[in-house]
């Protein structure tokens, strides 16, 4: 029986049980400077489904950002399965 495999996101290896912050390049300015978005990747020690949460601020839409923040800070990362 094999365990979970490493995940590779934006060229960065994330091993089972790790939580890492990645700056994901999504574009460039006209000056060739990169445009990055911060991404937090939480890998459980065991296999399971991937979940993607995203949130942004548009005028008075603040709930999405807080929901994502709670998803990152709330759960015990040692009890998560999947990514």
Beta strands, then each sheet from edge to edge (+ up, - down):
strand 1: 7-9
strand 2: 12-14
strand 3: 19-28
strand 4: 34-42
sheet 1: 1+ 2-
sheet 2: 3+ 4-
end
